[in-house]
């Protein structure tokens, strides 16, 4: 039995979808434990590109069980649309494949409208949310005003909670945010319709996971976004509204930390970020544009162009510490193949001081200047390589240098977007972490 957490090491968009999809072959259960449909995992299988927002990437394997844990906030309209699209493509035909936590909170229409209205009113000071209602849904959860799937399946309880919420949300929307309120009956009927389709998938995911563990099943916990978007440990306030670090898997899935075997972090061979916030290695020149073009760096959820820059070692070292990482999956190595030289940020400089770690607050990080090492590129195509020793020597040197700088094993190197375009150096479901 192995229970593996997959976590993003940067600001999201690291290629977690592909890594989860790849490792799901060796797992029995895949669990999504935080975030909402502000996440977008892109998986390329054969000639098909599949973008998943709520359903775990394990959905592309018909025999795997997919769980949406209590830590996720769910827009039922989006979830049903995603299920319908997967079924059209020939996936997700077995109803037993999906289980949704009865304690997962619902994203309501007023959450989405409040999200957009707040961003609009902030003007140039906006954070850059996706406008999907994620933050307001988590706010209601913390304020003990949220509506959960278990409430949705009880019509009387759902109506009472919805009525109480609208008595607060409508005046806020109309008076403070200068937007329209909502009709109770319209929302009630819409969501009862969703309940009719989704009730057969709802249950106690924590108990299910515990039983699977006792039966010796392999479980993969799939994170959304990245470490530095964590609401506690990220570049606050330019963060998401949930705990994206490995500890969030325990609270968001309902398991104890002693049950976790390994934590694998996913990092691009360079760095990207969507939305506002500090980004020390960002390149606002032709090199950054080249990274964006070669890496096709546009958000899977929003389509927004990603900001691009060189790999940031202090950022990765922070992720290793915060998550207790036992290995790194290094993605998009092929994107760097066209560069004569490649830079690696090894530290920052701020007001005459050198920083080996990511400083807080975000304002300080915003003004940090990267300190770079420059190494020669490999100028060779990598997509058809499947063994580490077959990589060009300089590409191997790059991977080994990342290992040295982070003191963490690189267990996987992705050399293309397709499932098979991967060099798997160590399978965490079959072999434990190397001894230090």
N, C-alpha and C positions, 0 to 999 in steps of 0.2 A: 504493500500500500504506500502510495506517495500522494501528498497534498501540496500542490505547487501554486504559488501566487505569481501572476504576471503583472508587472507594474511599469508605467512609463517613467523614465528618468529625467525628462526635460519638461517642456510645457505642453505635452500631448502631441499627437500626430506622429509618434515615433515609429509606427508600423506594428503596433500591438496586435491588430486584427490578424495580420499574416502569421505572427508568431503563435498566437492562440490557436488559429486554424491548423497550423502545422503540428503543434504538440497535442491537439485534441485527438489525433490518431491514437495516442497512447493513453488517453484518459477515458473514464467512463461517464463522468459528470462534469459539466462546465457551468460555473456560477458567476453571474454578474452581480456585484455587491455594492455599487454606488453610482452616483450620477444619474443622468436622464438621457433624453434624446438630443442633448447638446453634444454627445459623443458621436463619432462616426468611424467605424472600423471597415476599412476597405480590404476585401479578399479577392484575389484573382485565381480562379480555378479553370484550367483549360482556356477556353476563349471567353469565359464569362467573368465580368467584374461585378461583385456583389457588395453593396454598401449596407452595413447593419448599424442601427442606432440604439436599439434597446435589447433585441434578442442576442444572446451570446453567439460568438462566432462558431461554436460547436454545432449550430443548426445545419451546417452544410454536410454533416455526417448523419445519416438517417438513424443509426443505432445509438447515438449519444443523447443523454438526458440534459436538457438546458434549463437552468434555474434563473429566475429574476428574484434577487434577495430583498430583504426588508429595507436595506439601505438605499435602494433605487427609488427615484420618483418617476412615476409612469404616466405618460399621456396615453390614455386608452385608444384614442383615435389614431395616433401614430403607431402604436403597437399593432392594432388590427390591420392597418395599411401595410405594415412591414410583413405581417404573417401572410396576408393575401398575395403580396408580391413574391415572397419565397415559394408559396404554393404554386403560383403560375409558372415558376421556373423549375418545378419538379422537386422542390425541397419541402420539408416540414409537413409531410402527409399524414404522419401519425400523431394523433392528439396527445398521446402519452409522452411525447418528446418534451413538452413544455410544462413547467410548474412555476407559478407566480406566488410570491409570499403574500399571505393574507394581511401582513403588516406593512407592506409597501404602500407608500403614500401616493395619492393621485395628483397629477397636475390638472388644474381646473382652468376653464376659459379666463377667469379673472386673473389668474396667475400670469398667463401670457400677456394679457393687455396691460397689466401693471408693469411687467418687465420692460415692454416696449416704451410705455409712457415715461417711465423713470429715466431711461437712457436718453430719450428725446429731450427731456427737461434739463439734463446735465450738460447738453451741448458738447463743447470741446473737452469737458471733463469726464466724458463717459468712459466706462470700463471696457466696453466692447463685448457685452454679453451676446448670446445668440438670439435672444428674444423669445426663447422657448418656454419661459415661465419657471425655469429650474430654481433660481434663487428665491422667488416668492413662495414656491412650494416648500422649500426647506425652511423658510422663515416660519410658515404656518406650522410645520412639524415641531420646530423648537418652541413655538408659542403655545403648543398643545391645542392648536385649532385645525390641524390637518384632517383630511378625510382619507381613510385607508381602504384597501380593497375589501376588507372584512365589513366595513361600514356600507360600502356600495351594494353588497349582497343582502343587506337588510333595508328594504325600501323605507320603512318608517324612520329608522335611525339616520339614513342618508338624507331624507328630506329635512329633518330637524337640524342636522349639522349644516346643510347647505343654506337653510333659512338664516341660521345664526351668522354664518360667514358673510352672506350677502348684505346683512344689516350693517356690517362694518365696511365691507369692500366697496359697495356702491357709493356711499358718501365720500369715501377716500378717492375713488376714481373720478367722481364728478366734481368735487370741490377742490381737492388738492392737485390732482393730475390732469384736470380739465379734459376728461375723456368720458365715454358713455358707460353707464352701468349695465347690469344684466337682469333679465327676467328669470325668476326662480323656476317657473314651470318649464320654460324652454330648456334650461340646463338639466333639470330633473329628468325630463323625458329622453333627452339625448344620452345621458349617462346610464339610465336604466336600460336603454337599448344596448349600450356597450356591455353592461353586466350580463345581459342575456347570452351574449356570445362568449364572454370570458370566464363565467363562473366555473365551468368545468376544469379550468386550468389552475384555479386558486387553491392553496393549501398551506400547510406548515412546512416551509422549506428548511428551517433549522432542524426539525425532527428528521426530515428526509435525509439531510446531509449526514446527521449523526448515525443513522441506520446504515447508510452507504459506507461510511468509514468503518463501522463495526464489521461489515461484510468484506472488508479488504479492497474496496473499490478505489481507483485512482481518481482524484478530484482536482480540477483546474479552476482557479479563481481568477477571473478576468477583470482587471482594472480598467477604468476609463480616465481620460485626460492624462495628466502627468504629475509627478511629485511636486513640481514647483508651481502647480495650480492648487495645491492643497490649501484649504481654508485656514489652517493653523500654521503650516510650515512653508507655504509658498510665498511668492512676491506680493504679499498683501498690500493694497486691496485688489490688485490685479490677479484675482484668483477665481476659482469656481466656488460652489457653495457646499461642497462635501469634502470628506477626508479621502484624498486620493492615494495616500501612502498605504503600505502593506497592513498596518494596524487596522485600517478601515475594512479589511476583508473579514476580520473577526466580528466587529460590531455589525457590519452590513450583511453578513450571512448567518450570524448567530452561532458562531463556533468559538472555542477557546484557543488561545495562541499556542498551546502545547501541541495542537493537532497539525501544525504547519511543518512540512518537511523542508521546503526550500522557497526562496523568493528570488525570482529572476527579473532583472531590470532590462527594459528595452530602450536603446538609445540609437539615434541616427549616427552615422559617421561624421555628420556635421550637426548643426542646430537650426531649429525653426521655431517660430512663435506666431500665433494668430491673435489679433486684438492688441490692446494697449499693454503697457508695462515695460519695465527695464529689460534690456537685452544687450549685455556688454559686447558680444562678438558680432552684432548685426552688421551686415555689409550693405551699404546703400549705394553700391556702385555696380559696374558691369560684372564683377565676380559674384555678387549676391544675385544679380539677375540670371546669371548662368546657372547657379545652383537651383534657382526657382524653375527655370525652363527644363533643365535636365532631370530634376527630381519631380517635376509636375506638382509643384507645391501649391496646391489650392485645397481649401478645407473640404473634407468629405461631407460635412453637415451644411456649411454655409456657402461654399464655393469661394470664400474670400482668399485672396492671395496671401500666402504665408511669408512672413519676414524670415530672411535666411542669413546664416553666418557660420563661422568655423566652429568646430567642436569646442566645448567649454568644460575643461577638466574640473575646476572648482564646483561647477553645477553638478557634475556626475558624482563627485566625491560626497557632496551633501546628500544626494539621493541614496548612495550606498550606505551612509550612516543612518539616515532616517528610516530606511526600509530594511536594514540588515541583509543586504543583498548577498546571495551566494554565487551569482553569476550574471553575466551581461550578454544580451543578444544584440549584436551590432548590425544595424540595418542600413540599407542604401549605400553600401560600399561602392557599387557600380557607378553612382552619381559622381564620385570623385575621380573617375578614370580619365577624364579629359584635362586634368590640371597638371601643369608642369611642376608646380610646387604647392604644398598643402600646409596650412598653418594650424597649430594646436595651441589654444589658450591654456597656459599652465597656472596663471595667477592673475590678480588684478592689482592696479595701482590707484590709490585714492589719497589726495592731499599729502603726497610724499610717503605714504605708508603702503606696504605690500600686504595683500590679503590672499591667503591660501584657501579660504572658505568663502561662501556667499554671505556678504554682510546684510544686516537688517538695520534700518528700514529700507523699503524699496527706493526711496529717494537717494540713499547712498549708493546703492547698486546702479542706479540710473547714471550716476556720474563717474563710475569706475571705468578705468581704461584697461583693456586686456593686455596682458604680457604674453607674447607669442614665442613659440618655437617654430621654426620653418624647416620642413623636411621635403625631400624630393618626391614627386608623384610617380606613378607607375605607368601611366599612358598605355593601358592595355585593357581589352574587353574582358569582363569577369563573368558574364551571365552563364556561360557553359561550364564553369568550374564547379566541381562538387567535393573536392578534397582540399583541405587547408594547404597541404604541401605543394599543391599544383598552382596556388596563387603566385603571381609575380613576386619576387623577393621583397620589393619595396612595399607591396600591399601587405605581405606577412609582417614586415617590420612595423607598419602602421598599427596593425592589430596588437602586436606584442608590446608596442610602446604605450598604447592605451591601457593594456594590462598592467604594465609597470607603473604608470602614473597613478592609476586608481587602486592598485594592489588587489585587483579582482579579476577572476578568470572570465575570458570571453568564450562562452560555450557554443555560440552560434554566430555565423556571419551570413547575412543576406546579400546576395549579389544580383537580385532582380526582384520584380514584383510578384512573380508567379510562385506558387507553393513549392515547386521543385527546384527553384533557383536559390538554393540554400545550402550552406555548408554547416552541418550539425556536428560539432566537435565533441559534445557530450550531451546525452539525452538524460534530463533530470528525472524522468520516470524510471529509468533503468540503472543509472549510476549516480551516486551521491556526489556532493561537492568534493573537490580535491583537498587534500590535507595541506595546511599552510606550514 
